[in-house]
C-alpha cells in the first residue's frame, strides 16, 4: 500500500517527472555505476494528507522510508526502460529531502539544550552560526564488491553494493575485511565502479554564542554552548558561508573516531536564517521626532546628548556618541554595505571602553575581541585531521561591529593585516596542502563585512618611555600606530579628556554608579531606555 501511495505522490508532486529527467542523464552517459543517486523532495504536509502512515514513517524512519522509494524507483526504471545499465535494486540510492518539518518542539534540535538527542536517526530542524569550515574533500557514495570465490553467484554482477548512510565513516562503506553473505568468502572491491562525491565538514553552534562574545551582557542568564559537526555532501558542499546564521534540516548521528565518539548532523537542507528585527520604534522616540521636525539637526543632537546615560552623564562625550550612533545605524548584512570604522585617540581609556562596550551590546552582532585570540580567520586541524578555517571575531561580527580594544597593544603584523582588511574588506587564509594531507596548497578568501571600533591610549607612549616630538598647536601625536592604518579608519576622533582632569559630572556619575550600579541617575535614562535605543 505504501508503494502505491509513493507512486501517487511522485506523480502528483512532479517528482516522477524530475526522476525520469535524472534517469535520462544517467542513461545518456552510457556509463555503468555501482550506485545511481537520486534526490527526492518531500513535502511532509502533502504526503501526510495523502497517507498519514507513510507521512509519519518518512518523518520518523527516513532511512527505512527511503527503501520504499528505492523499490518504487527500481520498478519504474525497469518498466519504462529508463536506465539500460542498471541491474539490481541495490544500485539505487535515494536521498529524501523534506521541504520543511512540522513546527513542533519535538522536531527541533537545540544546540544549547541538554541532553542532545543524537540517538534517533530521524529528521530534525536546527539553527545556529557557522564557526568553522573545512575544505571540500571526497567521500565514497557507493562501491561494488565481488566475492573472491569464483563459483559463488556473488562473484559477478551488482549484488554486493555498499552505499553511504547518514553519519557513517568512510570505513563503513569501503574496507578490506567484508565477507560474502552467501559463502563467507572475502569480498573484493571492483575499483572501476567506485562512485565518489564531495564532502565538507562544518562546525555550527547556537546563536546564543553571540551574547557570550559581547564581553558584557544585560542578560544575566547562564547557558551551555557546544559546537556540533555538520556533514555537507555533494550538492550542499560550499552552500554555507563562515559566520552566517543558518537553519538546517538533517539526521543526527554518532561518528566513532577511534576511542572518541562525535555527535554530528548529516544535513539534507540548508536555509539562510533571516531574523525579523523590531517592527516598531518606541512612542517616546516618535514623539521626540515630531517635536524636533522643524530642524534637521535637533533630533540627532538630542539623541547624541542623552545616549548611553547609563554609562556617562548626558551632555558629555557628545561628538563621540554621535559618531557611535552613526556607526551603529550603518550596520547591515549587505554585500556592498557602507562601513564607518571608528578610531578614538584618548587618554581616558576606562570611560571610553565602558561607553564602547555599552554601545556594542545594542546590536545582535556586537563582538568584543578577546586579546588572546585571532581577529581574523585562521586555519587549524579538525577532529578528523583535515584543514578547518576558524571564524574569529571579525567574521562572527558580520553585519555588526567588532570592537578590538587598544590598537597600541597589537604587534606590527596584526596591524598590517588589519590595515589590509580595512582597505579590501577581505582576508586570505593560506592552507598548506602537505601539512593537512592535501595534494596542493589552497588559498581561501573570506569576506569581512563588519565595522571596526578601536582606540589608542595617547598616554601609552609616555608609559613606554618613548620620546615625544614637539607638536605645533592643532597637531596630534599618532606615532604609536602607522599613519596608513589611521587613514584606513573612516573616522578619527580625538578625545582630549585626561584622566586627571575628568569633568565634575563624569566623576559624580562614576562614584554614584560604583555605589549603586542599577540606579537610574537621570530622567533621560527612564524616558529612553537601553531597549528603546536597541530597537
C-alpha angles and dihedrals in degrees: 000000000000091000090055091050090049090053092048091048093049090049095048097042096048090247092121092055091051090047092054089049091051090048090053091057091053092045094049091053089062087207124129117230131190088226134024109204123208130182115211119192113218127198103202093200094054097044093045090052089051093047122354094199094055092043090053091046092053093049097046105027104030095157093054092040089055088061090060090053089045091056093048092047092050092052090047092051093049096042094048095033091233100155116027094189095056114105111166138027089239089070092068116090115191123197114193114208116190114210090216141340129239109278093243129124093242090065095052120090110199115207091207100043122094133255099036106215103220094145097080109080095208137107119291133172120225138166136201148122125289107239100168135021132191129211120264112269135172129264134179113261092182143341139199120230128192129201113248091218103092095206092054116102088227091063089087140030127030102299100119106055123159117200130188114257126199111282094008119136124230091258090060090062102036130021139121104252101070115126131206113264090214105047103006092237118142117275121227125203119239096221097196090067098050112126117211129198138182121268131187128184116214131182116217131181137184116282088238086083088080090065090051092051095055090085090225127038135186087212107085097187120121124226140171119243125194131167117232131202119245123195114213111191136192111322091019095057110115091010091118129067122210113256095020126124114238141181112215139185116209150132118263119226141168116240117203112215107178107298093342125086119206124198109222142164124231101215121221100173137017127200128178108241117229115189119213108238122215109300094208144046118221120267091241091062092045090051091047090051092052091049093051099038092111090072129049091211105039097078092048092045093052091048092052090047096054100030117120093007086157088068107027131017118265111266096033127105089007096157092051093045091051089052091048092051090049090052092046094054090049092065116112139130098246121133095233099031125156113250129204110196116190128213116182123196107205145146091203097075097158097060093038091052091050092048094049092045092051091049091048092059092061089075129073087224106040109136125189106206113230108224092225094066137056122276093209133042118289134186127240140155117277126213090277095052095252127126114273126187110220119214108230132191098290094052095044088053090061110155090007139061133298112203108201100180124216111010093200090067093064126090124244096259092053091049091050090051090049090051090051092050093047089054100044105019088224136091129199124224116203116211114194106216096208093057095051101038096258126132097230138028117255136206118203121193114211122196115231108205104174142103116244125218123191143149137208121218102226090195092059092083090061090045089054091046092243112164108241121215120233108260128202119242109283093024122112135208110243095152092119092076132032115273092230090058091050088053090052092067116085096222131024116198122191108205106188101190109128115208090238091056103044113157116259096248091053092050091049091047094051093048094047092047091049090056096041113015093181096051120122100221099178137043089232090064090058096043096044109032129191089257091055090055090045090056 
